[in-house]
């Protein structure tokens, strides 16, 4: 007997069971494990999110191109509108130089809000209990 054993300072042995360790590491649901393991189901889920984000970006890009692209077209088709002065500033300068920035900020704000909503919907789909 060693002096450590006599003093009772030897650490107690602990039993490790592999089944318990594997259960602790196992993901709670199948969708998360599909994402983590990059299975075809997980890839399909991620591609769906990417498609939703791309569709949102393209729709809002179309809004910007239509909104800002229509103004020069309007001034070319109706030159009288381009000569209108508002507060001493020509209307084209006012619309394209001043009011376009709040419009772009608003579109950017909408994009961020809707993109975050897409991501929240994706997370809700992943967290949904298996049925």
N, CA, C and O atoms as a GROMACS GRO file, in nm:
protein
  524
    1UNK      N    1   0.083  -0.116   0.000
    1UNK     CA    2   0.000   0.000   0.000
    1UNK      C    3   0.089   0.124   0.000
    1UNK      O    4   0.186   0.131   0.075
    2UNK      N    5   0.055   0.221  -0.084
    2UNK     CA    6   0.135   0.343  -0.091
    2UNK      C    7   0.083   0.443   0.011
    2UNK      O    8  -0.021   0.423   0.073
    3UNK      N    9   0.157   0.549   0.027
    3UNK     CA   10   0.118   0.650   0.126
    3UNK      C   11  -0.008   0.723   0.081
    3UNK      O   12  -0.088   0.766   0.165
    4UNK      N   13  -0.029   0.737  -0.053
    4UNK     CA   14  -0.150   0.804  -0.102
    4UNK      C   15  -0.274   0.722  -0.071
    4UNK      O   16  -0.379   0.776  -0.037
    5UNK      N   17  -0.260   0.588  -0.084
    5UNK     CA   18  -0.374   0.502  -0.057
    5UNK      C   19  -0.410   0.505   0.092
    5UNK      O   20  -0.527   0.503   0.129
    6UNK      N   21  -0.309   0.510   0.174
    6UNK     CA   22  -0.333   0.511   0.318
    6UNK      C   23  -0.403   0.640   0.361
    6UNK      O   24  -0.488   0.639   0.450
    7UNK      N   25  -0.366   0.750   0.296
    7UNK     CA   26  -0.426   0.878   0.333
    7UNK      C   27  -0.565   0.895   0.271
    7UNK      O   28  -0.640   0.984   0.312
    8UNK      N   29  -0.599   0.812   0.173
    8UNK     CA   30  -0.731   0.820   0.111
    8UNK      C   31  -0.741   0.930   0.006
    8UNK      O   32  -0.851   0.978  -0.021
    9UNK      N   33  -0.631   0.970  -0.054
    9UNK     CA   34  -0.633   1.077  -0.154
    9UNK      C   35  -0.640   1.024  -0.297
    9UNK      O   36  -0.636   1.102  -0.391
   10UNK      N   37  -0.649   0.895  -0.313
   10UNK     CA   38  -0.658   0.839  -0.448
   10UNK      C   39  -0.795   0.874  -0.505
   10UNK      O   40  -0.897   0.852  -0.440
   11UNK      N   41  -0.798   0.928  -0.628
   11UNK     CA   42  -0.928   0.964  -0.686
   11UNK      C   43  -1.012   0.840  -0.714
   11UNK      O   44  -0.959   0.734  -0.746
   12UNK      N   45  -1.142   0.855  -0.700
   12UNK     CA   46  -1.232   0.744  -0.726
   12UNK      C   47  -1.242   0.720  -0.875
   12UNK      O   48  -1.231   0.814  -0.954
   13UNK      N   49  -1.263   0.598  -0.914
   13UNK     CA   50  -1.278   0.564  -1.054
   13UNK      C   51  -1.421   0.597  -1.098
   13UNK      O   52  -1.517   0.582  -1.023
   14UNK      N   53  -1.430   0.643  -1.223
   14UNK     CA   54  -1.563   0.669  -1.279
   14UNK      C   55  -1.586   0.574  -1.395
   14UNK      O   56  -1.494   0.541  -1.469
   15UNK      N   57  -1.708   0.532  -1.410
   15UNK     CA   58  -1.742   0.440  -1.516
   15UNK      C   59  -1.796   0.521  -1.634
   15UNK      O   60  -1.884   0.605  -1.617
   16UNK      N   61  -1.742   0.495  -1.755
   16UNK     CA   62  -1.785   0.563  -1.876
   16UNK      C   63  -1.858   0.462  -1.962
   16UNK      O   64  -1.807   0.354  -1.992
   17UNK      N   65  -1.978   0.499  -2.002
   17UNK     CA   66  -2.058   0.411  -2.087
   17UNK      C   67  -2.070   0.479  -2.222
   17UNK      O   68  -2.115   0.593  -2.231
   18UNK      N   69  -2.030   0.410  -2.328
   18UNK     CA   70  -2.028   0.469  -2.462
   18UNK      C   71  -2.168   0.506  -2.510
   18UNK      O   72  -2.183   0.605  -2.581
   19UNK      N   73  -2.268   0.430  -2.475
   19UNK     CA   74  -2.404   0.461  -2.518
   19UNK      C   75  -2.450   0.597  -2.468
   19UNK      O   76  -2.518   0.670  -2.540
   20UNK      N   77  -2.416   0.630  -2.345
   20UNK     CA   78  -2.454   0.760  -2.288
   20UNK      C   79  -2.382   0.873  -2.358
   20UNK      O   80  -2.441   0.978  -2.383
   21UNK      N   81  -2.256   0.854  -2.390
   21UNK     CA   82  -2.179   0.958  -2.459
   21UNK      C   83  -2.234   0.980  -2.599
   21UNK      O   84  -2.243   1.094  -2.644
   22UNK      N   85  -2.270   0.872  -2.669
   22UNK     CA   86  -2.324   0.886  -2.804
   22UNK      C   87  -2.460   0.955  -2.800
   22UNK      O   88  -2.491   1.035  -2.888
   23UNK      N   89  -2.541   0.925  -2.700
   23UNK     CA   90  -2.673   0.988  -2.689
   23UNK      C   91  -2.658   1.137  -2.660
   23UNK      O   92  -2.739   1.217  -2.706
   24UNK      N   93  -2.558   1.174  -2.585
   24UNK     CA   94  -2.537   1.315  -2.553
   24UNK      C   95  -2.493   1.393  -2.677
   24UNK      O   96  -2.525   1.511  -2.690
   25UNK      N   97  -2.420   1.328  -2.768
   25UNK     CA   98  -2.374   1.396  -2.888
   25UNK      C   99  -2.478   1.398  -2.999
   25UNK      O  100  -2.466   1.480  -3.090
   26UNK      N  101  -2.577   1.312  -2.996
   26UNK     CA  102  -2.674   1.297  -3.102
   26UNK      C  103  -2.760   1.423  -3.111
   26UNK      O  104  -2.808   1.471  -3.009
   27UNK      N  105  -2.780   1.477  -3.232
   27UNK     CA  106  -2.866   1.595  -3.246
   27UNK      C  107  -3.009   1.564  -3.206
   27UNK      O  108  -3.054   1.450  -3.212
   28UNK      N  109  -3.079   1.668  -3.164
   28UNK     CA  110  -3.213   1.650  -3.112
   28UNK      C  111  -3.312   1.609  -3.221
   28UNK      O  112  -3.403   1.531  -3.194
   29UNK      N  113  -3.296   1.658  -3.342
   29UNK     CA  114  -3.390   1.622  -3.447
   29UNK      C  115  -3.317   1.593  -3.578
   29UNK      O  116  -3.198   1.620  -3.593
   30UNK      N  117  -3.390   1.538  -3.669
   30UNK     CA  118  -3.332   1.490  -3.795
   30UNK      C  119  -3.291   1.604  -3.888
   30UNK      O  120  -3.190   1.593  -3.956
   31UNK      N  121  -3.368   1.713  -3.891
   31UNK     CA  122  -3.337   1.823  -3.983
   31UNK      C  123  -3.202   1.886  -3.950
   31UNK      O  124  -3.125   1.918  -4.040
   32UNK      N  125  -3.174   1.904  -3.823
   32UNK     CA  126  -3.045   1.961  -3.785
   32UNK      C  127  -2.931   1.868  -3.822
   32UNK      O  128  -2.825   1.913  -3.867
   33UNK      N  129  -2.952   1.739  -3.802
   33UNK     CA  130  -2.845   1.646  -3.837
   33UNK      C  131  -2.827   1.641  -3.988
   33UNK      O  132  -2.715   1.623  -4.036
   34UNK      N  133  -2.935   1.655  -4.065
   34UNK     CA  134  -2.923   1.660  -4.211
   34UNK      C  135  -2.840   1.780  -4.254
   34UNK      O  136  -2.761   1.771  -4.348
   35UNK      N  137  -2.859   1.892  -4.186
   35UNK     CA  138  -2.779   2.011  -4.219
   35UNK      C  139  -2.633   1.991  -4.179
   35UNK      O  140  -2.542   2.022  -4.256
   36UNK      N  141  -2.613   1.940  -4.059
   36UNK     CA  142  -2.476   1.923  -4.009
   36UNK      C  143  -2.398   1.822  -4.091
   36UNK      O  144  -2.280   1.840  -4.117
   37UNK      N  145  -2.465   1.714  -4.132
   37UNK     CA  146  -2.396   1.609  -4.206
   37UNK      C  147  -2.396   1.634  -4.356
   37UNK      O  148  -2.338   1.555  -4.431
   38UNK      N  149  -2.459   1.741  -4.400
   38UNK     CA  150  -2.467   1.779  -4.541
   38UNK      C  151  -2.524   1.667  -4.626
   38UNK      O  152  -2.468   1.631  -4.730
   39UNK      N  153  -2.635   1.613  -4.582
   39UNK     CA  154  -2.705   1.510  -4.658
   39UNK      C  155  -2.782   1.576  -4.771
   39UNK      O  156  -2.795   1.698  -4.772
   40UNK      N  157  -2.834   1.499  -4.866
   40UNK     CA  158  -2.915   1.559  -4.973
   40UNK      C  159  -3.036   1.637  -4.920
   40UNK      O  160  -3.075   1.739  -4.978
   41UNK      N  161  -3.094   1.591  -4.811
   41UNK     CA  162  -3.207   1.664  -4.752
   41UNK      C  163  -3.159   1.799  -4.698
   41UNK      O  164  -3.224   1.901  -4.720
   42UNK      N  165  -3.045   1.799  -4.630
   42UNK     CA  166  -2.989   1.924  -4.579
   42UNK      C  167  -2.953   2.019  -4.691
   42UNK      O  168  -2.976   2.140  -4.680
   43UNK      N  169  -2.896   1.966  -4.800
   43UNK     CA  170  -2.864   2.051  -4.914
   43UNK      C  171  -2.990   2.110  -4.974
   43UNK      O  172  -2.990   2.227  -5.014
   44UNK      N  173  -3.097   2.032  -4.982
   44UNK     CA  174  -3.222   2.083  -5.036
   44UNK      C  175  -3.278   2.195  -4.948
   44UNK      O  176  -3.330   2.294  -5.000
   45UNK      N  177  -3.267   2.180  -4.816
   45UNK     CA  178  -3.314   2.285  -4.726
   45UNK      C  179  -3.235   2.414  -4.745
   45UNK      O  180  -3.293   2.522  -4.751
   46UNK      N  181  -3.104   2.402  -4.756
   46UNK     CA  182  -3.021   2.521  -4.773
   46UNK      C  183  -3.045   2.584  -4.910
   46UNK      O  184  -3.051   2.706  -4.922
   47UNK      N  185  -3.060   2.501  -5.013
   47UNK     CA  186  -3.088   2.556  -5.146
   47UNK      C  187  -3.222   2.628  -5.148
   47UNK      O  188  -3.237   2.730  -5.217
   48UNK      N  189  -3.319   2.577  -5.074
   48UNK     CA  190  -3.448   2.646  -5.065
   48UNK      C  191  -3.435   2.784  -5.003
   48UNK      O  192  -3.496   2.880  -5.050
   49UNK      N  193  -3.355   2.794  -4.898
   49UNK     CA  194  -3.330   2.924  -4.836
   49UNK      C  195  -3.258   3.017  -4.933
   49UNK      O  196  -3.292   3.134  -4.945
   50UNK      N  197  -3.159   2.963  -5.002
   50UNK     CA  198  -3.084   3.047  -5.097
   50UNK      C  199  -3.174   3.094  -5.211
   50UNK      O  200  -3.162   3.208  -5.256
   51UNK      N  201  -3.264   3.007  -5.258
   51UNK     CA  202  -3.357   3.046  -5.364
   51UNK      C  203  -3.451   3.156  -5.316
   51UNK      O  204  -3.480   3.250  -5.390
   52UNK      N  205  -3.498   3.145  -5.193
   52UNK     CA  206  -3.587   3.248  -5.137
   52UNK      C  207  -3.514   3.382  -5.126
   52UNK      O  208  -3.571   3.487  -5.156
   53UNK      N  209  -3.388   3.378  -5.081
   53UNK     CA  210  -3.312   3.503  -5.068
   53UNK      C  211  -3.283   3.564  -5.206
   53UNK      O  212  -3.289   3.686  -5.223
   54UNK      N  213  -3.251   3.478  -5.304
   54UNK     CA  214  -3.225   3.528  -5.440
   54UNK      C  215  -3.351   3.588  -5.500
   54UNK      O  216  -3.345   3.694  -5.563
   55UNK      N  217  -3.465   3.522  -5.482
   55UNK     CA  218  -3.591   3.574  -5.536
   55UNK      C  219  -3.624   3.710  -5.474
   55UNK      O  220  -3.670   3.801  -5.543
   56UNK      N  221  -3.600   3.723  -5.345
   56UNK     CA  222  -3.623   3.851  -5.278
   56UNK      C  223  -3.532   3.959  -5.334
   56UNK      O  224  -3.576   4.070  -5.363
   57UNK      N  225  -3.406   3.927  -5.350
   57UNK     CA  226  -3.310   4.025  -5.402
   57UNK      C  227  -3.347   4.067  -5.545
   57UNK      O  228  -3.338   4.185  -5.579
   58UNK      N  229  -3.388   3.972  -5.628
   58UNK     CA  230  -3.424   4.006  -5.766
   58UNK      C  231  -3.551   4.090  -5.772
   58UNK      O  232  -3.561   4.182  -5.853
   59UNK      N  233  -3.649   4.060  -5.686
   59UNK     CA  234  -3.770   4.141  -5.684
   59UNK      C  235  -3.740   4.284  -5.644
   59UNK      O  236  -3.790   4.379  -5.705
   60UNK      N  237  -3.659   4.301  -5.541
   60UNK     CA  238  -3.629   4.438  -5.496
   60UNK      C  239  -3.537   4.510  -5.595
   60UNK      O  240  -3.546   4.632  -5.608
   61UNK      N  241  -3.450   4.437  -5.663
   61UNK     CA  242  -3.369   4.499  -5.768
   61UNK      C  243  -3.459   4.548  -5.881
   61UNK      O  244  -3.434   4.655  -5.938
   62UNK      N  245  -3.561   4.472  -5.912
   62UNK     CA  246  -3.656   4.514  -6.015
   62UNK      C  247  -3.731   4.640  -5.971
   62UNK      O  248  -3.759   4.727  -6.053
   63UNK      N  249  -3.764   4.649  -5.843
   63UNK     CA  250  -3.830   4.769  -5.790
   63UNK      C  251  -3.738   4.890  -5.806
   63UNK      O  252  -3.783   4.997  -5.847
   64UNK      N  253  -3.609   4.874  -5.775
   64UNK     CA  254  -3.514   4.986  -5.786
   64UNK      C  255  -3.496   5.026  -5.932
   64UNK      O  256  -3.500   5.145  -5.965
   65UNK      N  257  -3.475   4.928  -6.019
   65UNK     CA  258  -3.455   4.959  -6.161
   65UNK      C  259  -3.578   5.025  -6.220
   65UNK      O  260  -3.567   5.120  -6.297
   66UNK      N  261  -3.695   4.976  -6.182
   66UNK     CA  262  -3.818   5.035  -6.233
   66UNK      C  263  -3.838   5.175  -6.177
   66UNK      O  264  -3.871   5.269  -6.250
   67UNK      N  265  -3.818   5.190  -6.047
   67UNK     CA  266  -3.840   5.319  -5.983
   67UNK      C  267  -3.744   5.426  -6.030
   67UNK      O  268  -3.785   5.537  -6.065
   68UNK      N  269  -3.616   5.394  -6.031
   68UNK     CA  270  -3.518   5.495  -6.070
   68UNK      C  271  -3.499   5.501  -6.222
   68UNK      O  272  -3.467   5.607  -6.276
   69UNK      N  273  -3.519   5.391  -6.290
   69UNK     CA  274  -3.503   5.390  -6.436
   69UNK      C  275  -3.617   5.458  -6.508
   69UNK      O  276  -3.600   5.505  -6.621
   70UNK      N  277  -3.733   5.463  -6.446
   70UNK     CA  278  -3.847   5.527  -6.510
   70UNK      C  279  -3.835   5.679  -6.510
   70UNK      O  280  -3.894   5.746  -6.594
   71UNK      N  281  -3.761   5.733  -6.417
   71UNK     CA  282  -3.750   5.880  -6.410
   71UNK      C  283  -3.680   5.940  -6.531
   71UNK      O  284  -3.735   6.032  -6.591
   72UNK      N  285  -3.562   5.894  -6.571
   72UNK     CA  286  -3.502   5.950  -6.693
   72UNK      C  287  -3.589   5.926  -6.817
   72UNK      O  288  -3.594   6.009  -6.908
   73UNK      N  289  -3.656   5.812  -6.819
   73UNK     CA  290  -3.747   5.784  -6.930
   73UNK      C  291  -3.862   5.885  -6.931
   73UNK      O  292  -3.901   5.933  -7.037
   74UNK      N  293  -3.915   5.916  -6.815
   74UNK     CA  294  -4.021   6.016  -6.804
   74UNK      C  295  -3.973   6.152  -6.853
   74UNK      O  296  -4.045   6.222  -6.924
   75UNK      N  297  -3.853   6.190  -6.815
   75UNK     CA  298  -3.800   6.321  -6.856
   75UNK      C  299  -3.770   6.325  -7.004
   75UNK      O  300  -3.778   6.432  -7.065
   76UNK      N  301  -3.736   6.212  -7.065
   76UNK     CA  302  -3.710   6.207  -7.209
   76UNK      C  303  -3.841   6.211  -7.287
   76UNK      O  304  -3.849   6.276  -7.392
   77UNK      N  305  -3.943   6.143  -7.238
   77UNK     CA  306  -4.071   6.138  -7.308
   77UNK      C  307  -4.149   6.267  -7.289
   77UNK      O  308  -4.213   6.315  -7.383
   78UNK      N  309  -4.144   6.324  -7.171
   78UNK     CA  310  -4.217   6.448  -7.142
   78UNK      C  311  -4.117   6.554  -7.098
   78UNK      O  312  -4.097   6.575  -6.979
   79UNK      N  313  -4.054   6.623  -7.196
   79UNK     CA  314  -3.951   6.722  -7.159
   79UNK      C  315  -4.004   6.836  -7.073
   79UNK      O  316  -3.926   6.900  -7.001
   80UNK      N  317  -4.130   6.863  -7.079
   80UNK     CA  318  -4.187   6.970  -6.997
   80UNK      C  319  -4.177   6.940  -6.848
   80UNK      O  320  -4.163   7.031  -6.767
   81UNK      N  321  -4.185   6.812  -6.812
   81UNK     CA  322  -4.174   6.774  -6.672
   81UNK      C  323  -4.032   6.801  -6.622
   81UNK      O  324  -4.012   6.835  -6.505
   82UNK      N  325  -3.935   6.786  -6.710
   82UNK     CA  326  -3.796   6.810  -6.670
   82UNK      C  327  -3.766   6.957  -6.645
   82UNK      O  328  -3.668   6.990  -6.579
   83UNK      N  329  -3.850   7.044  -6.697
   83UNK     CA  330  -3.828   7.187  -6.677
   83UNK      C  331  -3.899   7.243  -6.556
   83UNK      O  332  -3.884   7.362  -6.527
   84UNK      N  333  -3.973   7.165  -6.485
   84UNK     CA  334  -4.047   7.211  -6.367
   84UNK      C  335  -3.949   7.238  -6.254
   84UNK      O  336  -3.859   7.159  -6.227
   85UNK      N  337  -3.969   7.354  -6.188
   85UNK     CA  338  -3.885   7.388  -6.073
   85UNK      C  339  -3.965   7.376  -5.944
   85UNK      O  340  -4.079   7.422  -5.935
   86UNK      N  341  -3.903   7.311  -5.845
   86UNK     CA  342  -3.963   7.299  -5.713
   86UNK      C  343  -3.865   7.360  -5.614
   86UNK      O  344  -3.750   7.315  -5.604
   87UNK      N  345  -3.907   7.461  -5.542
   87UNK     CA  346  -3.820   7.534  -5.449
   87UNK      C  347  -3.694   7.584  -5.518
   87UNK      O  348  -3.587   7.587  -5.458
   88UNK      N  349  -3.707   7.624  -5.644
   88UNK     CA  350  -3.595   7.678  -5.719
   88UNK      C  351  -3.499   7.574  -5.774
   88UNK      O  352  -3.395   7.609  -5.829
   89UNK      N  353  -3.532   7.446  -5.762
   89UNK     CA  354  -3.447   7.337  -5.811
   89UNK      C  355  -3.526   7.261  -5.916
   89UNK      O  356  -3.644   7.232  -5.899
   90UNK      N  357  -3.457   7.227  -6.026
   90UNK     CA  358  -3.524   7.151  -6.131
   90UNK      C  359  -3.567   7.014  -6.077
   90UNK      O  360  -3.497   6.952  -5.997
   91UNK      N  361  -3.683   6.969  -6.122
   91UNK     CA  362  -3.741   6.844  -6.074
   91UNK      C  363  -3.649   6.722  -6.095
   91UNK      O  364  -3.638   6.639  -6.006
   92UNK      N  365  -3.581   6.710  -6.212
   92UNK     CA  366  -3.490   6.594  -6.226
   92UNK      C  367  -3.380   6.591  -6.120
   92UNK      O  368  -3.347   6.484  -6.067
   93UNK      N  369  -3.322   6.706  -6.090
   93UNK     CA  370  -3.218   6.711  -5.988
   93UNK      C  371  -3.274   6.674  -5.851
   93UNK      O  372  -3.210   6.604  -5.773
   94UNK      N  373  -3.393   6.721  -5.824
   94UNK     CA  374  -3.455   6.694  -5.695
   94UNK      C  375  -3.488   6.544  -5.680
   94UNK      O  376  -3.460   6.484  -5.577
   95UNK      N  377  -3.547   6.486  -5.784
   95UNK     CA  378  -3.586   6.345  -5.776
   95UNK      C  379  -3.465   6.252  -5.777
   95UNK      O  380  -3.455   6.162  -5.693
   96UNK      N  381  -3.373   6.273  -5.870
   96UNK     CA  382  -3.259   6.182  -5.884
   96UNK      C  383  -3.146   6.213  -5.784
   96UNK      O  384  -3.072   6.123  -5.745
   97UNK      N  385  -3.133   6.337  -5.744
   97UNK     CA  386  -3.023   6.374  -5.657
   97UNK      C  387  -3.055   6.374  -5.510
   97UNK      O  388  -2.966   6.360  -5.427
   98UNK      N  389  -3.183   6.391  -5.476
   98UNK     CA  390  -3.220   6.402  -5.335
   98UNK      C  391  -3.313   6.288  -5.292
   98UNK      O  392  -3.283   6.216  -5.196
   99UNK      N  393  -3.423   6.272  -5.362
   99UNK     CA  394  -3.523   6.175  -5.320
   99UNK      C  395  -3.487   6.031  -5.353
   99UNK      O  396  -3.552   5.939  -5.303
  100UNK      N  397  -3.387   6.010  -5.435
  100UNK     CA  398  -3.348   5.873  -5.466
  100UNK      C  399  -3.280   5.806  -5.346
  100UNK      O  400  -3.291   5.684  -5.329
  101UNK      N  401  -3.211   5.882  -5.265
  101UNK     CA  402  -3.141   5.824  -5.150
  101UNK      C  403  -3.236   5.768  -5.044
  101UNK      O  404  -3.215   5.656  -4.999
  102UNK      N  405  -3.339   5.842  -5.002
  102UNK     CA  406  -3.435   5.781  -4.909
  102UNK      C  407  -3.505   5.659  -4.970
  102UNK      O  408  -3.535   5.563  -4.899
  103UNK      N  409  -3.530   5.662  -5.100
  103UNK     CA  410  -3.590   5.548  -5.169
  103UNK      C  411  -3.498   5.426  -5.158
  103UNK      O  412  -3.544   5.317  -5.126
  104UNK      N  413  -3.369   5.444  -5.185
  104UNK     CA  414  -3.273   5.333  -5.177
  104UNK      C  415  -3.256   5.283  -5.034
  104UNK      O  416  -3.242   5.163  -5.011
  105UNK      N  417  -3.256   5.374  -4.939
  105UNK     CA  418  -3.246   5.333  -4.798
  105UNK      C  419  -3.370   5.253  -4.759
  105UNK      O  420  -3.359   5.153  -4.688
  106UNK      N  421  -3.486   5.296  -4.805
  106UNK     CA  422  -3.609   5.222  -4.776
  106UNK      C  423  -3.609   5.083  -4.837
  106UNK      O  424  -3.652   4.987  -4.773
  107UNK      N  425  -3.560   5.070  -4.960
  107UNK     CA  426  -3.551   4.939  -5.024
  107UNK      C  427  -3.450   4.852  -4.949
  107UNK      O  428  -3.474   4.732  -4.930
  108UNK      N  429  -3.339   4.910  -4.908
  108UNK     CA  430  -3.240   4.834  -4.831
  108UNK      C  431  -3.295   4.788  -4.698
  108UNK      O  432  -3.269   4.675  -4.655
  109UNK      N  433  -3.369   4.873  -4.631
  109UNK     CA  434  -3.431   4.837  -4.503
  109UNK      C  435  -3.530   4.723  -4.523
  109UNK      O  436  -3.534   4.628  -4.445
  110UNK      N  437  -3.611   4.734  -4.629
  110UNK     CA  438  -3.709   4.628  -4.658
  110UNK      C  439  -3.638   4.497  -4.688
  110UNK      O  440  -3.682   4.391  -4.644
  111UNK      N  441  -3.528   4.503  -4.764
  111UNK     CA  442  -3.455   4.381  -4.796
  111UNK      C  443  -3.403   4.312  -4.670
  111UNK      O  444  -3.417   4.191  -4.653
  112UNK      N  445  -3.342   4.389  -4.582
  112UNK     CA  446  -3.287   4.331  -4.459
  112UNK      C  447  -3.399   4.270  -4.375
  112UNK      O  448  -3.384   4.160  -4.321
  113UNK      N  449  -3.510   4.341  -4.363
  113UNK     CA  450  -3.621   4.291  -4.283
  113UNK      C  451  -3.677   4.161  -4.341
  113UNK      O  452  -3.700   4.065  -4.267
  114UNK      N  453  -3.700   4.157  -4.471
  114UNK     CA  454  -3.759   4.039  -4.534
  114UNK      C  455  -3.659   3.924  -4.542
  114UNK      O  456  -3.698   3.807  -4.532
  115UNK      N  457  -3.530   3.955  -4.559
  115UNK     CA  458  -3.429   3.849  -4.559
  115UNK      C  459  -3.419   3.785  -4.420
  115UNK      O  460  -3.404   3.664  -4.409
  116UNK      N  461  -3.426   3.866  -4.316
  116UNK     CA  462  -3.424   3.811  -4.180
  116UNK      C  463  -3.549   3.727  -4.155
  116UNK      O  464  -3.542   3.626  -4.085
  117UNK      N  465  -3.663   3.769  -4.211
  117UNK     CA  466  -3.784   3.689  -4.196
  117UNK      C  467  -3.769   3.554  -4.266
  117UNK      O  468  -3.814   3.452  -4.215
  118UNK      N  469  -3.706   3.553  -4.384
  118UNK     CA  470  -3.679   3.427  -4.454
  118UNK      C  471  -3.593   3.336  -4.367
  118UNK      O  472  -3.619   3.216  -4.357
  119UNK      N  473  -3.491   3.393  -4.304
  119UNK     CA  474  -3.402   3.314  -4.219
  119UNK      C  475  -3.475   3.263  -4.095
  119UNK      O  476  -3.451   3.151  -4.051
  120UNK      N  477  -3.564   3.344  -4.039
  120UNK     CA  478  -3.641   3.299  -3.923
  120UNK      C  479  -3.736   3.186  -3.963
  120UNK      O  480  -3.755   3.091  -3.887
  121UNK      N  481  -3.795   3.196  -4.081
  121UNK     CA  482  -3.881   3.088  -4.129
  121UNK      C  483  -3.800   2.960  -4.149
  121UNK      O  484  -3.848   2.850  -4.119
  122UNK      N  485  -3.679   2.974  -4.199
  122UNK     CA  486  -3.591   2.859  -4.218
  122UNK      C  487  -3.556   2.795  -4.084
  122UNK      O  488  -3.560   2.673  -4.071
  123UNK      N  489  -3.522   2.877  -3.986
  123UNK     CA  490  -3.491   2.825  -3.853
  123UNK      C  491  -3.612   2.758  -3.790
  123UNK      O  492  -3.599   2.656  -3.722
  124UNK      N  493  -3.730   2.815  -3.811
  124UNK     CA  494  -3.852   2.753  -3.758
  124UNK      C  495  -3.876   2.617  -3.823
  124UNK      O  496  -3.922   2.523  -3.758
  125UNK      N  497  -3.845   2.608  -3.952
  125UNK     CA  498  -3.859   2.480  -4.021
  125UNK      C  499  -3.762   2.377  -3.965
  125UNK      O  500  -3.797   2.260  -3.951
  126UNK      N  501  -3.642   2.421  -3.933
  126UNK     CA  502  -3.541   2.330  -3.879
  126UNK      C  503  -3.577   2.288  -3.737
  126UNK      O  504  -3.558   2.173  -3.699
  127UNK      N  505  -3.627   2.380  -3.658
  127UNK     CA  506  -3.659   2.352  -3.518
  127UNK      C  507  -3.792   2.281  -3.498
  127UNK      O  508  -3.821   2.231  -3.390
  128UNK      N  509  -3.873   2.276  -3.604
  128UNK     CA  510  -4.005   2.214  -3.592
  128UNK      C  511  -3.990   2.067  -3.552
  128UNK      O  512  -3.907   1.996  -3.608
  129UNK      N  513  -4.069   2.024  -3.458
  129UNK     CA  514  -4.060   1.882  -3.419
  129UNK      C  515  -4.104   1.792  -3.532
  129UNK      O  516  -4.193   1.826  -3.611
  130UNK      N  517  -4.039   1.675  -3.540
  130UNK     CA  518  -4.072   1.578  -3.644
  130UNK      C  519  -4.216   1.533  -3.626
  130UNK      O  520  -4.262   1.509  -3.515
  131UNK      N  521  -4.286   1.520  -3.739
  131UNK     CA  522  -4.427   1.480  -3.732
  131UNK      C  523  -4.445   1.343  -3.790
  131UNK      O  524  -4.557   1.291  -3.793
   0.00000   0.00000   0.00000
